Amino acid sequence: MSCTRSLMGFHWDHHQWKRRVVSTECVPTQQANMWSRPVYGTSVSCKSAYVCTHCGATKRHEGCICDTAEGDQCPARLTFLESERHAH
């Protein structure tokens, strides 16, 4: 299915983008507390792309990092983890 629209000789793309996680990992982090002492923890790092739900075109690969609690509730990451679980 094509997402290109035409009207009176003008053409433009009309995609419906959805974020899809391509890879994810847990990474160790270090932050400073209010007394400037190091606090160690774990964060979730994801690489994602935006994919058109109609034609499959992709754009803008990007990365994000968030704390573990937020990463465990991210719908795009959970979808990726579920697909990886079924692939193996």
GURONU-706665 format. One record per residue: x, y, z of N, C-alpha, C, O in turn; residue number from 1. Coordinates in pm, 1 decimal, padded with zeros to 6 digits. Layout:
N
<nc1: X	nc2: Y	nc3: Z	cac1: X	cac2: Y	cac3: Z	cc1: X	cc2: Y	cc3: Z	oc1: X	oc2: Y	oc3: Z	k: NUM>
...
This chain:
88
<nc1: 00084.4	nc2: -00118.1	nc3: 00000.0	cac1: 00000.0	cac2: 00000.0	cac3: 00000.0	cc1: 00088.7	cc2: 00124.2	cc3: 00000.0	oc1: 00184.8	oc2: 00132.1	oc3: 00076.5	k: 1>
<nc1: 00057.8	nc2: 00217.9	nc3: -00082.8	cac1: 00137.0	cac2: 00339.6	cac3: -00094.5	cc1: 00082.1	cc2: 00448.7	cc3: -00002.9	oc1: -00039.1	oc2: 00463.9	oc3: 00011.9	k: 2>
<nc1: 00171.6	nc2: 00522.8	nc3: 00057.4	cac1: 00131.5	cac2: 00633.3	cac3: 00143.6	cc1: 00147.0	cc2: 00767.4	cc3: 00073.1	oc1: 00134.6	oc2: 00872.0	oc3: 00136.8	k: 3>
<nc1: 00173.8	nc2: 00766.4	nc3: -00056.5	cac1: 00188.6	cac2: 00889.9	cac3: -00132.4	cc1: 00051.4	cc2: 00940.0	cc3: -00175.5	oc1: -00027.7	oc2: 00864.8	oc3: -00232.4	k: 4>
<nc1: 00024.0	nc2: 01064.3	nc3: -00149.0	cac1: -00103.3	cac2: 01126.7	cac3: -00186.0	cc1: -00077.2	cc2: 01226.5	cc3: -00297.8	oc1: 00029.2	oc2: 01288.2	oc3: -00302.9	k: 5>
<nc1: -00172.8	nc2: 01242.1	nc3: -00385.9	cac1: -00161.1	cac2: 01336.5	cac3: -00497.3	cc1: -00287.0	cc2: 01420.5	cc3: -00506.5	oc1: -00398.3	oc2: 01371.5	oc3: -00487.4	k: 6>
<nc1: -00267.1	nc2: 01547.9	nc3: -00536.0	cac1: -00379.0	cac2: 01639.0	cac3: -00555.9	cc1: -00331.8	cc2: 01750.9	cc3: -00647.3	oc1: -00241.0	oc2: 01826.8	oc3: -00613.3	k: 7>
<nc1: -00394.1	nc2: 01759.8	nc3: -00762.4	cac1: -00366.2	cac2: 01866.5	cac3: -00859.1	cc1: -00216.6	cc2: 01879.6	cc3: -00890.1	oc1: -00163.5	oc2: 01990.6	oc3: -00894.0	k: 8>
<nc1: -00149.7	nc2: 01767.7	nc3: -00911.9	cac1: -00010.2	cac2: 01769.4	cac3: -00950.3	cc1: 00088.9	cc2: 01776.7	cc3: -00835.1	oc1: 00209.6	oc2: 01770.7	oc3: -00858.7	k: 9>
<nc1: 00042.1	nc2: 01789.5	nc3: -00711.7	cac1: 00130.0	cac2: 01791.2	cac3: -00595.5	cc1: 00129.7	cc2: 01652.8	cc3: -00532.1	oc1: 00025.4	oc2: 01588.1	oc3: -00522.8	k: 10>
<nc1: 00246.1	nc2: 01608.3	nc3: -00488.9	cac1: 00260.9	cac2: 01477.7	cac3: -00427.0	cc1: 00324.4	cc2: 01494.8	cc3: -00288.9	oc1: 00416.9	oc2: 01574.3	oc3: -00272.2	k: 11>
<nc1: 00275.6	nc2: 01421.9	nc3: -00192.5	cac1: 00334.3	cac2: 01423.9	cac3: -00058.9	cc1: 00310.4	cc2: 01290.3	cc3: 00007.9	oc1: 00217.6	oc2: 01217.1	oc3: -00026.5	k: 12>
<nc1: 00395.5	nc2: 01260.0	nc3: 00103.8	cac1: 00382.8	cac2: 01135.9	cac3: 00179.2	cc1: 00295.2	cc2: 01159.2	cc3: 00301.0	oc1: 00306.0	oc2: 01261.6	oc3: 00368.4	k: 13>
<nc1: 00209.7	nc2: 01064.4	nc3: 00327.7	cac1: 00120.3	cac2: 01073.1	cac3: 00442.8	cc1: 00132.1	cc2: 00942.3	cc3: 00521.2	oc1: 00048.1	oc2: 00853.1	oc3: 00509.6	k: 14>
<nc1: 00239.5	nc2: 00933.3	nc3: 00601.9	cac1: 00265.9	cac2: 00811.4	cac3: 00677.8	cc1: 00200.9	cc2: 00819.3	cc3: 00815.7	oc1: 00175.1	oc2: 00927.7	oc3: 00868.0	k: 15>
<nc1: 00175.6	nc2: 00703.9	nc3: 00872.4	cac1: 00131.4	cac2: 00694.2	cac3: 01011.7	cc1: 00242.6	cc2: 00622.6	cc3: 01087.0	oc1: 00255.1	oc2: 00500.4	oc3: 01080.1	k: 16>
<nc1: 00323.7	nc2: 00700.8	nc3: 01159.6	cac1: 00443.7	cac2: 00648.7	cac3: 01222.8	cc1: 00413.4	cc2: 00584.4	cc3: 01356.8	oc1: 00331.2	oc2: 00633.4	oc3: 01434.3	k: 17>
<nc1: 00481.9	nc2: 00473.2	nc3: 01382.5	cac1: 00474.0	cac2: 00405.2	cac3: 01511.7	cc1: 00616.5	cc2: 00370.6	cc3: 01554.4	oc1: 00695.8	oc2: 00322.2	oc3: 01473.7	k: 18>
<nc1: 00648.0	nc2: 00395.2	nc3: 01679.3	cac1: 00782.8	cac2: 00367.9	cac3: 01731.4	cc1: 00800.3	cc2: 00217.8	cc3: 01750.4	oc1: 00713.8	oc2: 00151.0	oc3: 01807.1	k: 19>
<nc1: 00913.8	nc2: 00164.9	nc3: 01702.1	cac1: 00944.7	cac2: 00023.0	cac3: 01717.6	cc1: 01086.8	cc2: 00009.7	cc3: 01771.1	oc1: 01180.7	oc2: 00065.3	oc3: 01714.2	k: 20>
<nc1: 01101.9	nc2: -00063.2	nc3: 01879.1	cac1: 01234.0	cac2: -00086.0	cac3: 01938.5	cc1: 01307.4	cc2: -00189.9	cc3: 01854.7	oc1: 01251.7	oc2: -00294.4	oc3: 01820.9	k: 21>
<nc1: 01433.5	nc2: -00160.1	nc3: 01821.6	cac1: 01516.2	cac2: -00249.0	cac3: 01740.6	cc1: 01609.6	cc2: -00331.4	cc3: 01829.6	oc1: 01638.0	oc2: -00447.4	oc3: 01799.5	k: 22>
<nc1: 01657.0	nc2: -00271.7	nc3: 01938.6	cac1: 01740.9	cac2: -00344.2	cac3: 02034.3	cc1: 01729.3	cc2: -00276.2	cc3: 02170.6	oc1: 01697.7	oc2: -00157.6	oc3: 02180.1	k: 23>
<nc1: 01755.2	nc2: -00353.1	nc3: 02274.4	cac1: 01748.5	cac2: -00299.3	cac3: 02410.4	cc1: 01848.6	cc2: -00373.0	cc3: 02498.7	oc1: 01879.6	oc2: -00489.8	oc3: 02475.6	k: 24>
<nc1: 01898.3	nc2: -00303.0	nc3: 02599.6	cac1: 01989.9	cac2: -00363.5	cac3: 02695.3	cc1: 01985.0	cc2: -00286.9	cc3: 02826.8	oc1: 01946.2	oc2: -00170.1	oc3: 02830.8	k: 25>
<nc1: 02024.6	nc2: -00353.7	nc3: 02933.3	cac1: 02037.4	cac2: -00289.6	cac3: 03064.3	cc1: 02182.1	cc2: -00244.8	cc3: 03079.7	oc1: 02274.8	oc2: -00321.8	oc3: 03054.8	k: 26>
<nc1: 02200.7	nc2: -00120.7	nc3: 03120.7	cac1: 02335.5	cac2: -00064.5	cac3: 03133.0	cc1: 02356.1	cc2: -00012.0	cc3: 03275.0	oc1: 02263.9	oc2: 00043.9	oc3: 03334.4	k: 27>
<nc1: 02475.9	nc2: -00029.6	nc3: 03329.3	cac1: 02504.3	cac2: 00024.9	cac3: 03462.2	cc1: 02516.1	cc2: 00177.6	cc3: 03455.0	oc1: 02568.5	oc2: 00232.2	oc3: 03357.9	k: 28>
<nc1: 02467.2	nc2: 00244.4	nc3: 03557.6	cac1: 02474.8	cac2: 00390.0	cac3: 03561.6	cc1: 02536.7	cc2: 00435.7	cc3: 03693.4	oc1: 02537.8	oc2: 00362.6	oc3: 03792.4	k: 29>
<nc1: 02587.1	nc2: 00556.4	nc3: 03692.0	cac1: 02640.8	cac2: 00617.7	cac3: 03812.2	cc1: 02594.1	cc2: 00762.4	cc3: 03815.4	oc1: 02615.2	oc2: 00837.7	oc3: 03720.3	k: 30>
<nc1: 02530.8	nc2: 00800.2	nc3: 03924.7	cac1: 02485.6	cac2: 00937.3	cac3: 03944.7	cc1: 02536.0	cc2: 00985.0	cc3: 04079.3	oc1: 02579.1	oc2: 00905.2	oc3: 04162.5	k: 31>
<nc1: 02530.4	nc2: 01113.7	nc3: 04099.7	cac1: 02573.1	cac2: 01171.1	cac3: 04227.2	cc1: 02449.8	cc2: 01201.7	cc3: 04312.1	oc1: 02349.9	oc2: 01253.1	oc3: 04261.8	k: 32>
<nc1: 02457.9	nc2: 01169.8	nc3: 04441.0	cac1: 02347.8	cac2: 01205.2	cac3: 04530.9	cc1: 02365.3	cc2: 01349.7	cc3: 04577.7	oc1: 02454.0	oc2: 01419.5	oc3: 04528.6	k: 33>
<nc1: 02283.1	nc2: 01395.2	nc3: 04670.7	cac1: 02287.8	cac2: 01535.3	cac3: 04711.7	cc1: 02416.8	cc2: 01573.4	cc3: 04784.9	oc1: 02444.6	oc2: 01691.8	oc3: 04804.2	k: 34>
<nc1: 02496.1	nc2: 01472.4	nc3: 04826.1	cac1: 02625.4	cac2: 01499.8	cac3: 04889.7	cc1: 02740.4	cc2: 01471.1	cc3: 04793.2	oc1: 02855.4	oc2: 01458.8	oc3: 04835.5	k: 35>
<nc1: 02710.3	nc2: 01460.7	nc3: 04666.0	cac1: 02808.6	cac2: 01434.8	cac3: 04559.3	cc1: 02877.8	cc2: 01300.0	cc3: 04571.6	oc1: 02988.8	oc2: 01281.7	oc3: 04521.6	k: 36>
<nc1: 02812.9	nc2: 01207.2	nc3: 04637.3	cac1: 02866.8	cac2: 01071.5	cac3: 04645.7	cc1: 02806.3	cc2: 00988.3	cc3: 04532.7	oc1: 02690.2	oc2: 01007.5	oc3: 04496.5	k: 37>
<nc1: 02884.3	nc2: 00896.6	nc3: 04477.4	cac1: 02831.0	cac2: 00817.3	cac3: 04365.9	cc1: 02723.0	cc2: 00719.2	cc3: 04411.7	oc1: 02734.1	oc2: 00655.3	oc3: 04516.3	k: 38>
<nc1: 02619.7	nc2: 00709.8	nc3: 04330.6	cac1: 02511.7	cac2: 00614.0	cac3: 04351.8	cc1: 02504.9	cc2: 00529.2	cc3: 04225.4	oc1: 02488.6	oc2: 00581.5	oc3: 04115.2	k: 39>
<nc1: 02517.5	nc2: 00399.0	nc3: 04242.2	cac1: 02520.0	cac2: 00308.9	cac3: 04128.2	cc1: 02383.0	cc2: 00246.6	cc3: 04108.3	oc1: 02311.9	oc2: 00217.9	oc3: 04204.6	k: 40>
<nc1: 02347.3	nc2: 00226.4	nc3: 03983.8	cac1: 02218.2	cac2: 00166.8	cac3: 03952.3	cc1: 02220.5	cc2: 00106.9	cc3: 03812.7	oc1: 02326.4	oc2: 00086.0	oc3: 03753.6	k: 41>
<nc1: 02101.9	nc2: 00079.9	nc3: 03761.7	cac1: 02087.7	cac2: 00022.5	cac3: 03628.1	cc1: 01981.0	cc2: 00100.2	cc3: 03552.7	oc1: 01877.2	oc2: 00135.7	oc3: 03608.5	k: 42>
<nc1: 02007.4	nc2: 00125.9	nc3: 03426.7	cac1: 01910.1	cac2: 00191.0	cac3: 03338.9	cc1: 01886.6	cc2: 00102.4	cc3: 03217.5	oc1: 01961.5	oc2: 00007.9	oc3: 03192.6	k: 43>
<nc1: 01783.0	nc2: 00133.9	nc3: 03143.2	cac1: 01749.1	cac2: 00061.0	cac3: 03021.7	cc1: 01781.4	cc2: 00149.5	cc3: 02902.4	oc1: 01737.8	oc2: 00264.5	oc3: 02896.1	k: 44>
<nc1: 01857.4	nc2: 00096.2	nc3: 02808.2	cac1: 01892.4	cac2: 00168.1	cac3: 02686.5	cc1: 01826.4	cc2: 00097.8	cc3: 02568.1	oc1: 01837.3	oc2: -00024.0	oc3: 02554.3	k: 45>
<nc1: 01758.3	nc2: 00173.9	nc3: 02482.8	cac1: 01691.1	cac2: 00117.5	cac3: 02366.1	cc1: 01731.6	cc2: 00193.8	cc3: 02240.9	oc1: 01753.0	oc2: 00315.0	oc3: 02244.8	k: 46>
<nc1: 01741.6	nc2: 00122.4	nc3: 02131.1	cac1: 01755.4	cac2: 00183.3	cac3: 01999.7	cc1: 01623.4	cc2: 00157.9	cc3: 01928.8	oc1: 01574.4	oc2: 00045.0	oc3: 01926.6	k: 47>
<nc1: 01565.8	nc2: 00262.5	nc3: 01870.9	cac1: 01435.3	cac2: 00247.4	cac3: 01808.1	cc1: 01429.9	cc2: 00319.8	cc3: 01675.1	oc1: 01514.0	oc2: 00404.2	oc3: 01644.3	k: 48>
<nc1: 01329.0	nc2: 00284.7	nc3: 01597.1	cac1: 01304.3	cac2: 00347.6	cac3: 01467.7	cc1: 01154.5	cc2: 00374.2	cc3: 01459.4	oc1: 01075.2	oc2: 00313.8	oc3: 01531.8	k: 49>
<nc1: 01117.6	nc2: 00463.8	nc3: 01371.7	cac1: 00976.4	cac2: 00489.0	cac3: 01345.9	cc1: 00939.6	cc2: 00418.8	cc3: 01215.9	oc1: 01005.4	oc2: 00437.8	oc3: 01113.6	k: 50>
<nc1: 00834.1	nc2: 00337.6	nc3: 01220.2	cac1: 00791.8	cac2: 00256.7	cac3: 01106.3	cc1: 00649.4	cc2: 00294.4	cc3: 01069.8	oc1: 00564.2	oc2: 00307.6	oc3: 01157.6	k: 51>
<nc1: 00622.7	nc2: 00312.1	nc3: 00939.7	cac1: 00487.4	cac2: 00341.8	cac3: 00892.6	cc1: 00403.1	cc2: 00215.6	cc3: 00905.0	oc1: 00444.0	oc2: 00108.7	oc3: 00859.8	k: 52>
<nc1: 00287.2	nc2: 00227.4	nc3: 00965.3	cac1: 00199.7	cac2: 00111.7	cac3: 00985.0	cc1: 00135.2	cc2: 00065.4	cc3: 00855.6	oc1: 00083.9	oc2: -00046.3	oc3: 00850.0	k: 53>
<nc1: 00136.1	nc2: 00148.0	nc3: 00750.9	cac1: 00072.6	cac2: 00110.6	cac3: 00624.5	cc1: 00171.8	cc2: 00054.0	cc3: 00523.4	oc1: 00148.9	oc2: -00053.8	oc3: 00468.7	k: 54>
<nc1: 00282.1	nc2: 00125.2	nc3: 00497.6	cac1: 00372.0	cac2: 00083.3	cac3: 00389.5	cc1: 00503.3	cc2: 00022.8	cc3: 00439.5	oc1: 00576.8	oc2: -00036.0	oc3: 00360.1	k: 55>
<nc1: 00534.4	nc2: 00035.4	nc3: 00567.6	cac1: 00657.0	cac2: -00021.7	cac3: 00621.8	cc1: 00780.5	cc2: 00065.2	cc3: 00608.9	oc1: 00890.0	oc2: 00021.1	oc3: 00643.8	k: 56>
<nc1: 00766.1	nc2: 00188.2	nc3: 00559.6	cac1: 00880.7	cac2: 00279.5	cac3: 00548.9	cc1: 00934.6	cc2: 00309.4	cc3: 00688.6	oc1: 00859.2	oc2: 00311.8	oc3: 00785.8	k: 57>
<nc1: 01065.0	nc2: 00332.0	nc3: 00697.7	cac1: 01125.6	cac2: 00363.4	cac3: 00827.0	cc1: 01192.3	cc2: 00500.6	cc3: 00820.7	oc1: 01230.6	oc2: 00548.4	oc3: 00713.9	k: 58>
<nc1: 01205.0	nc2: 00561.6	nc3: 00936.3	cac1: 01275.3	cac2: 00689.4	cac3: 00946.7	cc1: 01339.2	cc2: 00701.0	cc3: 01082.8	oc1: 01298.6	oc2: 00633.7	oc3: 01177.6	k: 59>
<nc1: 01435.4	nc2: 00783.1	nc3: 01092.2	cac1: 01497.7	cac2: 00832.3	cac3: 01214.6	cc1: 01522.2	cc2: 00726.0	cc3: 01322.1	oc1: 01440.4	oc2: 00706.7	oc3: 01412.0	k: 60>
<nc1: 01633.9	nc2: 00659.1	nc3: 01311.3	cac1: 01674.6	cac2: 00568.4	cac3: 01417.8	cc1: 01726.8	cc2: 00654.2	cc3: 01532.7	oc1: 01805.6	oc2: 00746.4	oc3: 01511.7	k: 61>
<nc1: 01683.1	nc2: 00623.7	nc3: 01651.2	cac1: 01727.4	cac2: 00702.7	cac3: 01766.5	cc1: 01741.8	cc2: 00613.5	cc3: 01887.9	oc1: 01695.1	oc2: 00499.6	oc3: 01888.9	k: 62>
<nc1: 01806.1	nc2: 00665.6	nc3: 01989.1	cac1: 01825.5	cac2: 00592.5	cac3: 02112.4	cc1: 01762.2	cc2: 00666.1	cc3: 02228.9	oc1: 01746.4	oc2: 00788.1	oc3: 02226.0	k: 63>
<nc1: 01726.6	nc2: 00591.1	nc3: 02330.3	cac1: 01673.9	cac2: 00653.1	cac3: 02452.1	cc1: 01726.0	cc2: 00573.9	cc3: 02571.1	oc1: 01762.8	oc2: 00457.1	oc3: 02559.2	k: 64>
<nc1: 01728.2	nc2: 00639.3	nc3: 02683.9	cac1: 01770.1	cac2: 00573.9	cac3: 02807.5	cc1: 01675.1	cc2: 00618.5	cc3: 02917.5	oc1: 01641.4	oc2: 00736.4	oc3: 02927.6	k: 65>
<nc1: 01632.6	nc2: 00524.2	nc3: 02999.1	cac1: 01540.6	cac2: 00555.9	cac3: 03108.6	cc1: 01569.5	cc2: 00462.8	cc3: 03225.5	oc1: 01645.6	oc2: 00366.9	oc3: 03212.3	k: 66>
<nc1: 01508.3	nc2: 00491.7	nc3: 03340.1	cac1: 01531.7	cac2: 00405.1	cac3: 03454.2	cc1: 01460.8	cc2: 00271.0	cc3: 03431.7	oc1: 01373.9	oc2: 00259.0	oc3: 03345.3	k: 67>
<nc1: 01498.9	nc2: 00173.1	nc3: 03509.2	cac1: 01450.3	cac2: 00036.9	cac3: 03489.7	cc1: 01299.2	cc2: 00026.3	cc3: 03507.9	oc1: 01233.8	oc2: -00046.6	oc3: 03433.3	k: 68>
<nc1: 01243.2	nc2: 00096.3	nc3: 03603.9	cac1: 01098.5	cac2: 00089.0	cac3: 03627.7	cc1: 01019.8	cc2: 00141.0	cc3: 03507.8	oc1: 00918.4	oc2: 00082.6	oc3: 03469.8	k: 69>
<nc1: 01066.0	nc2: 00249.8	nc3: 03449.0	cac1: 00999.3	cac2: 00305.6	cac3: 03331.6	cc1: 01018.0	cc2: 00214.4	cc3: 03210.3	oc1: 00924.9	oc2: 00194.8	oc3: 03132.3	k: 70>
<nc1: 01137.8	nc2: 00159.0	nc3: 03194.6	cac1: 01165.6	cac2: 00068.1	cac3: 03084.3	cc1: 01083.1	cc2: -00058.8	cc3: 03089.7	oc1: 01047.3	oc2: -00114.8	oc3: 02986.1	k: 71>
<nc1: 01052.5	nc2: -00104.5	nc3: 03211.5	cac1: 00970.5	cac2: -00225.1	cac3: 03227.6	cc1: 00824.1	cc2: -00201.7	cc3: 03193.2	oc1: 00747.9	oc2: -00297.7	oc3: 03181.8	k: 72>
<nc1: 00783.1	nc2: -00076.1	nc3: 03176.2	cac1: 00644.1	cac2: -00043.5	cac3: 03141.3	cc1: 00630.9	cc2: 00017.1	cc3: 03002.0	oc1: 00519.8	oc2: 00049.1	oc3: 02959.8	k: 73>
<nc1: 00741.6	nc2: 00033.9	nc3: 02929.5	cac1: 00738.9	cac2: 00095.3	cac3: 02797.7	cc1: 00672.9	cc2: -00000.1	cc3: 02697.0	oc1: 00722.5	oc2: -00110.9	oc3: 02676.3	k: 74>
<nc1: 00561.8	nc2: 00041.3	nc3: 02634.1	cac1: 00491.6	cac2: -00048.5	cac3: 02541.5	cc1: 00577.0	cc2: -00092.0	cc3: 02422.2	oc1: 00569.9	oc2: -00207.9	oc3: 02381.4	k: 75>
<nc1: 00657.0	nc2: -00002.0	nc3: 02365.8	cac1: 00739.8	cac2: -00038.5	cac3: 02250.6	cc1: 00845.7	cc2: -00140.5	cc3: 02290.8	oc1: 00872.0	oc2: -00234.7	oc3: 02216.0	k: 76>
<nc1: 00906.4	nc2: -00123.3	nc3: 02406.7	cac1: 01008.2	cac2: -00218.1	cac3: 02454.7	cc1: 00946.2	cc2: -00352.9	cc3: 02488.6	oc1: 01004.0	oc2: -00457.0	oc3: 02457.6	k: 77>
<nc1: 00829.5	nc2: -00352.3	nc3: 02551.7	cac1: 00762.8	cac2: -00478.1	cac3: 02586.2	cc1: 00725.0	cc2: -00556.8	cc3: 02460.8	oc1: 00734.9	oc2: -00679.5	oc3: 02459.6	k: 78>
<nc1: 00682.0	nc2: -00487.8	nc3: 02356.1	cac1: 00650.5	cac2: -00554.1	cac3: 02229.9	cc1: 00775.0	cc2: -00619.0	cc3: 02171.3	oc1: 00769.3	oc2: -00732.1	oc3: 02123.1	k: 79>
<nc1: 00888.0	nc2: -00547.6	nc3: 02175.1	cac1: 01013.6	cac2: -00602.0	cac3: 02124.2	cc1: 01055.6	cc2: -00724.8	cc3: 02204.6	oc1: 01093.2	oc2: -00826.6	oc3: 02146.4	k: 80>
<nc1: 01049.8	nc2: -00716.6	nc3: 02337.2	cac1: 01090.5	cac2: -00829.2	cac3: 02421.4	cc1: 01001.3	cc2: -00950.8	cc3: 02396.9	oc1: 01049.8	oc2: -01063.9	oc3: 02395.9	k: 81>
<nc1: 00873.0	nc2: -00928.6	nc3: 02377.4	cac1: 00780.2	cac2: -01038.6	cac3: 02349.8	cc1: 00812.3	cc2: -01104.4	cc3: 02215.5	oc1: 00808.8	oc2: -01226.9	oc3: 02204.4	k: 82>
<nc1: 00843.2	nc2: -01024.3	nc3: 02113.8	cac1: 00877.8	cac2: -01081.3	cac3: 01983.3	cc1: 01009.5	cc2: -01157.6	cc3: 01989.8	oc1: 01024.4	oc2: -01260.1	oc3: 01923.4	k: 83>
<nc1: 01105.2	nc2: -01109.5	nc3: 02068.7	cac1: 01232.0	cac2: -01180.7	cac3: 02086.5	cc1: 01210.3	cc2: -01313.8	cc3: 02159.1	oc1: 01275.6	oc2: -01413.2	oc3: 02127.3	k: 84>
<nc1: 01120.0	nc2: -01315.7	nc3: 02255.2	cac1: 01091.3	cac2: -01436.3	cac3: 02330.8	cc1: 01031.8	cc2: -01543.5	cc3: 02239.5	oc1: 01064.3	oc2: -01661.5	oc3: 02252.4	k: 85>
<nc1: 00944.3	nc2: -01502.2	nc3: 02147.0	cac1: 00882.2	cac2: -01597.8	cac3: 02054.5	cc1: 00977.3	cc2: -01641.3	cc3: 01944.5	oc1: 00960.3	oc2: -01748.9	oc3: 01887.1	k: 86>
<nc1: 01077.7	nc2: -01559.2	nc3: 01914.1	cac1: 01174.0	cac2: -01592.2	cac3: 01807.6	cc1: 01269.1	cc2: -01703.6	cc3: 01851.6	oc1: 01321.4	oc2: -01776.9	oc3: 01767.7	k: 87>
<nc1: 01291.3	nc2: -01716.6	nc3: 01980.9	cac1: 01386.7	cac2: -01818.2	cac3: 02029.0	cc1: 01317.4	cc2: -01935.2	cc3: 02085.7	oc1: 01382.3	oc2: -02029.6	oc3: 02130.6	k: 88>
